[in-house]
Structures are given as C-alpha cells and as structure tokens.
C-alpha cells in the first residue's frame, strides 16, 4: 500500500506549507473531508471509548440516562 502512504505524506506536506492561513479547525475539516466513511466511524468509536474510559459516569448510552425518569405517556 505505498500509494496510501505517499498520499498521506503529500497531504501533510501541503498542510505544513499552508498553515499560515488556516486555523486548526480548518485543517481538521480538511482531514475529515478526505477521510472515508469507514475511517470516520473507526475514529468516532475510538473517541467514544476514550471518553468513556476517562469519565464513565458521564458517558451514558441509554435513552433516558441514569437519573431522569422516562417521559409519561398521556
């Protein structure tokens, strides 16, 4: 897979040469725009796992959370 590696190097060189006019957010936007959907899902899953490891009490995947009652049906 040398082609992917060469693309990554070219991209990083472009970013290094053009950082004067770009903010960190601009660079992040370019990176995510060029990223495949599979890679975006992989990154999102990794960030979710990291967030849960750092603060397991705050990351709650249930619909109604820990302390909130379920909405009443009328």
N, C-alpha and C positions, 0 to 999 in steps of 0.2 A: 504493500500500500504506500509506495513512495509518493504517489500523486497527492494523497491527502496531506501528507507531511509537508510537501512543497507548498500546497495551498495555505496551510496554517502559517508557515514561515513568511510567505508573501503578505498575508493579511496582517501579521504582527509588524512587519516592516512598514506597511502602509500606515498603520495606526501610529507607530513611533514617529514617522515623518510628518504626520498631520495632527499631532496632539495639541499644537498651539491654538488651534481654532475650535477644538472640541472639548466638551466637558466630559467627565466620567460617565454621565448618563448617556451622552451621545455615543460614546464608544460602546457602552453596554447595549444600547439599542441596535447598533450595527452588528455586534456579536450575535445577539438573539435573532435578528432578522435573517442572518446567514445560517443559523442553526436549523437542523432538520427537526421535524416534529418529534421523532423518537428521542433525539438528544434532549429536547426541551422537557419531555416527560421524565427522562432519566435525571436531569438536573433538578427538576421540581421535586421528585421523590427523594433525592438526596438531601435537599434543603429541608423538607418536611421531617425526615428522620433526624437531621441535626437539630432542628428546632425542638423536637420532642425530647431529644436527649438532654438538651440544655435546660428546658423548663417543661417537664412532663405534666405539671398541673395546669398549664395554660393551653397546651395543645390538646384539644378535645374533639374527636371526630364524630361524636354523637350529635344528633339533630338538636336536641333541647338542652344540652350542656348538663353540668353537674347540679347546679343549684336552682335552675329555672324550672318552674312547673310547666308541664305540657299545656298548650292552649286548650281552653274548654270548648267543647262542641255545643253549639246552640241550635 
